Amino acid sequence: MTSQLYLITPPRIADHAAFARALDDALSAGPVPALQIRLKDVSLDEIRALTRLITPIAHRHGTAVLMNDHVDLAKELRLDGVHVGQSDTPYKEARKRLGTEAMIGVTCHNSRHLAMEAAEAGADYVAFGAFYPTATKTVEHMAELDTLTIWQETMEVPCVAIGGITAANAAEVSAAGADFIAVSGAVWTHPDGPDAGVRALLAAI
C-alpha cells in the first residue's frame, strides 16, 4: 500500500509570513491531504493569527486543516477538524462541540486498546507513535511497526504513524501499514527547503 503525507507545523514559528511562503512551496511539491497546526507554548492569539494566514493556502492545495487540541479555536475558525491527545479534550466532547462533519483524530501511542476505543467511538483516524526518536517533542511512548500491521489487517479506521519519520525510514513505516505518515522536521528542516522535503518523502513512500 502507499501511504499519504500528513504535515505538522513546527512547534514554534517566528516569522508567520515566511512560514506561509514555505508552506505554499511544500504543498506545491506534491499531494499532502492534511495539515495539523501544532504550536506549543504560544498564545491563542498567535495560533489564531497563524491559522487565519495559512488556512486559505492549505485549502487552495486541497489540504484539510486540523487544529491540535484547541477544539473551541477549531470551531471558531471553521477548520476541518482537530487532533486530540490522551490528555487533551476527550474525543466524545470534541465530537459534541464540532459536530458530525468535523475530522477528529486521536493519539493512541502504541496502544491498540486505546485505538480500538477511539475507533469504536467514531474517530476518523487513530495515530500511533513515536516510531523513532524525534526532536519535535519529548517522547514518552515508543511504538512498534507491527502495531500498524496488525491494525491494518483488523480495522477499517485509517491509522497515522508519527514520530521521527524521515525520508530514510518512511518506506518501512509505509510498508508496515500506515495510511498516513505524519512529518514535521523532515520537511521544515530539510537542507534544500520544505518542497524538497516533501518530494523526498513522497519518493520514499
ABEGO torsion letter per residue (X at the ends): XBBBBBBBBBABBABAAAAAAAAAAAAAAEBBABBBBBBBGBBAAAAAAAAAAAAAAAAAAGBBBBBBGBAAAAAAAGBAEBBBBAABBBAAAAAAAAEAABBBBBBAEABAAAAAAAAAAGBABBBBOBABBBAABBBABBBBAAAAAAAAAABABBBBBBGGBBAAAAAAAAAAGBABBBBBAAAAABAAEAAAAAAAAAAAX
